[in-house]
Amino acid sequence: MGSSNSLVLAMTALCLLLELGLSQQSGKTRHYKFNVQMQNVTRLCQSKSIVTVNGQFPGPTLTAREGDRLIIKVVNHVQYNVSIHWHGIRQLRSGWADGPAYITQCPIQTGQSYVYNFTITGQRGTLFWHAHISWLRVTLYGPIVILPRRGVAYPFPQPYKEIPIVFGEWWKADTETVINQAMQSGGAPNISDAFTINGQPGPLYNCSATDTFKLRVKPGKTYMLRLINAALNDELFFSIANHNLTVVDTDAVYVKPFKASVVLLTPGQTTNVLFKTKNHHPNATFLMAARPYATGPGAFDNSTTAAILEYHLSSKNKNNNATKFPLLKPSLPKFNDTTFATKFNSRIRSLATSKFPAKVPQRVDRRFFFTVGLGLSPCTNPNNSCQGPNNSMLAASINNVSFVMPTTALLQAHFLNQSKGVYTTDFPANPPFKFNYTGNPPSNLMVDSRTKVAMLPFNAAVEVVLQDTSIIGAESHPLHLHGFNFFVLGQGFGNFDPKKDPARFNLADPAERNTVGVPSGGWVAIRFLADNPGVWFMHCHLEVHTSWGLKMAWIVMDGSRRNQKLPPPPPDLPKC
């Protein structure tokens, strides 16, 4: 009898390993500890206390290989509630570790901790982690570097060195105060005082010459920059003076390499670029610079952040202290150059080889047409005096639904079948009424503020057309989907035409991403396979628009097999 039980237990264990795809066996388990704490940091000649991880700004780099399991204990030592999102990680059946507050978890309260436990499956490249509650991600962010499995080469020349380059924003004011005041007044929040590269504003700002990131390179070498746009509210152009870039990877997916003097990243996007240094020491140093691409009606910071690319001096030149090389600046597009943005994005194509296939769903089981943009909501502040048009409050919505954050985490409510009073499942698949989305706006600009989700059966092939609107003003919106990569089938300007535009969709080698810019005054079509059970956030990665409600959630139901179901929550899941 005992041997029979042992055989059953052994067979059960073997089945569980097979269901997990042996992914955890093929990789290494890496442990990290994130202490969320306050740290004094000086930028632009001003010292202020900011929220950091382990006292670092930007935060520590997580380095792993495809197939590795990451166990990250986050301990909250600050006055704010905190949650961490591992942006772009697929989180296959590990939705409890995804991190958006009140979506997959309640936030980690002061003095509490939570262990994020997930395996990196089928991904390699550059992603990043950031806080996912209020505006704390302004200083709580850091790179995720995912290397290929040992012995597996890149599908491009091996670089001599790889360097994360993280773009951010710096406020002299306290950003929690900035957004809280804006949400009470109904107006737009103040803009940042500077952009940053690896936490440094660079030499083009007043009182910032010493706050400059420097990259020292050797002649005749190939370098890879892992570019990450962690800025709160701005898409960014990036270029290096007198150096060409070759794009090889976007959002941790290899692409057909192409050369570009300038690259564009929306907040939430990552791009790996190669560049070759000159074969001899040039009599110059070079600026690496970034400044915004902005299309909306509001104010924005049109300043430029810069870092310095300098070549190692030979011993001969090192002895000559008088050597002072000129500093060359790159040429960047105008802030509203939508033509450049469109052309650049259209050049991104999946590698689509037998080794790295583009698994584009060829069927469609569920179609959605989402209008995304700004709107208004009634004034609710105690003084009944709001800064939006006609004493209203600025809002943002998808299909006119401005998402209201629940006070119970959606994933917990879904798993425990306790949705009543938390959310409803009637998120509209189409706008409430048709209008000329990119023409004159309708007379009623008021949004419907609710907590609604869209339901998807397991393994459904989903197509979503995201249509910008000109309500308040047309604007590019970087939409980020949690839990999935999606394929960008096509984009265009004006109103999407369901009869003509699908004929031009690229179903062979479209870009595979986790964040896409909806063109200003236009549309983009995406497709993904709902093969990951759980609750998955989708939102604009311009943080101000997320605050105003440009967000929603998908619930993907369990499949029939055991390895297609969401496991129970971990015992230390934070409580609301």
Secondary structure, 3 states (H helix, E strand, C coil): CHHHHHHHHHHHHHHHHHHCCCHHHHCCEEEEEEEEEEEEEEECCEEEEEEEECCECCCCCEEEECCCEEEEEEEECCCCCECEEEECCCCCCCHHHCCCECCCECCECCCCEEEEEEECCCCCEEEEEEECCCCHHHCCEEEEEEECCCCCCCCCCCCCEEEEEEEEEECCCCHHHHHHHHHHHCCCCCCCCEEEECCECCCCCCCCCCCCCEEEECCCCEEEEEEEECCCCCEEEEEECCCCEEEEEECCEEEEEEEECCEEECCCCEEEEEEECCCCCCCCEEEEEEEEECCCCCCCCCCCEEEEEEECCCHHHHCCCCCCCCEECCCCCCCCCHHHHHHHHHCCCECCCCCCCCCCCCCCCEEEEEEEEEEEECCCCCCCCCCCHHHCEEEEEECCEEECCCCCCHHHHHHCCCCCCCCECCCCCCCCCCCCCCCCCCCCCECEEECEEEEECCCEEEEEEEEECCCCCCCCEEEEECCCCEEEEEEEECCCCCCCHHHHCCCCCCEEECEEEECCCEEEEEEEEECCCEEEEEEECCHHHHHHCCEEEEEECCCCCHHHCCCCCCCCCCCC
